[in-house]
Amino acid sequence: MTEVTIKVAGMSCGGCVRNVTGVLKALPGVTDVSVSLDEAQAEISYDPGQVNVEQLRQAIMDAGFDSND
Protein backbone atom coordinates (compact mmCIF):
# COMPACT_ATOMS: atom_id res chain seq x y z
CA MET A 1 0.00 0.00 0.00
CA THR A 2 1.01 3.57 -0.68
CA GLU A 3 -0.12 6.68 1.16
CA VAL A 4 -0.60 10.18 -0.25
CA THR A 5 -1.93 13.46 1.10
CA ILE A 6 -3.83 15.62 -1.38
CA LYS A 7 -4.98 19.18 -0.69
CA VAL A 8 -8.73 19.63 -1.20
CA ALA A 9 -9.98 23.20 -1.69
CA GLY A 10 -13.62 24.24 -1.55
CA MET A 11 -14.88 22.10 1.33
CA SER A 12 -17.09 24.04 3.74
CA CYS A 13 -18.96 21.48 5.86
CA GLY A 14 -19.25 17.90 7.01
CA GLY A 15 -21.28 17.06 3.92
CA CYS A 16 -18.33 18.05 1.77
CA VAL A 17 -16.07 15.77 3.81
CA ARG A 18 -18.51 12.86 3.38
CA ASN A 19 -18.76 13.55 -0.36
CA VAL A 20 -14.97 13.54 -0.87
CA THR A 21 -14.60 10.46 1.33
CA GLY A 22 -17.28 8.62 -0.62
CA VAL A 23 -15.91 9.32 -4.09
CA LEU A 24 -12.41 8.29 -3.03
CA LYS A 25 -13.52 5.09 -1.29
CA ALA A 26 -15.48 4.13 -4.42
CA LEU A 27 -12.28 3.90 -6.46
CA PRO A 28 -10.77 0.43 -6.89
CA GLY A 29 -7.60 0.01 -4.87
CA VAL A 30 -8.40 2.66 -2.25
CA THR A 31 -8.18 1.03 1.17
CA ASP A 32 -8.45 3.94 3.60
CA VAL A 33 -9.45 7.61 3.43
CA SER A 34 -9.25 10.33 6.07
CA VAL A 35 -10.52 13.77 5.02
CA SER A 36 -9.90 16.82 7.22
CA LEU A 37 -12.07 19.91 6.81
CA ASP A 38 -9.78 21.99 9.05
CA GLU A 39 -6.62 21.02 7.18
CA ALA A 40 -8.37 20.96 3.78
CA GLN A 41 -6.77 17.70 2.78
CA ALA A 42 -7.35 14.01 2.19
CA GLU A 43 -4.99 11.30 3.39
CA ILE A 44 -5.42 8.24 1.20
CA SER A 45 -4.02 4.70 1.38
CA TYR A 46 -4.19 2.91 -1.96
CA ASP A 47 -2.79 0.14 -4.12
CA PRO A 48 -0.76 1.80 -6.92
CA GLY A 49 -1.37 -1.27 -9.07
CA GLN A 50 -5.08 -0.38 -9.22
CA VAL A 51 -5.25 3.42 -9.02
CA ASN A 52 -2.83 6.34 -9.34
CA VAL A 53 -2.59 9.80 -7.79
CA GLU A 54 -3.95 11.49 -10.91
CA GLN A 55 -7.10 9.33 -10.72
CA LEU A 56 -7.48 10.24 -7.05
CA ARG A 57 -7.22 13.94 -7.89
CA GLN A 58 -9.65 13.56 -10.78
CA ALA A 59 -12.24 11.93 -8.51
CA ILE A 60 -11.96 14.88 -6.11
CA MET A 61 -12.37 17.36 -8.99
CA ASP A 62 -15.30 15.38 -10.43
CA ALA A 63 -16.99 15.77 -7.02
CA GLY A 64 -16.74 19.56 -7.42
CA PHE A 65 -13.62 20.35 -5.40
CA ASP A 66 -10.15 21.54 -6.34
CA SER A 67 -7.17 19.32 -5.61
CA ASN A 68 -3.66 20.74 -5.70
CA ASP A 69 -0.43 19.98 -3.95
ZIZI-V859853 format. One record per helix or strand. SS is the DSSP state (helix for helix, strand for strand). FROM is the first residue (numbers start at 1). LEN is the number of residues. Records with the same first field share a line. If there is no record, write none. Layout:
BEGIN
SS = FROM-LEN  FROM-LEN
END
This chain:
BEGIN
strand = 2-6  9-1  30-7  41-6  66-1
helix = 14-12  53-10
END
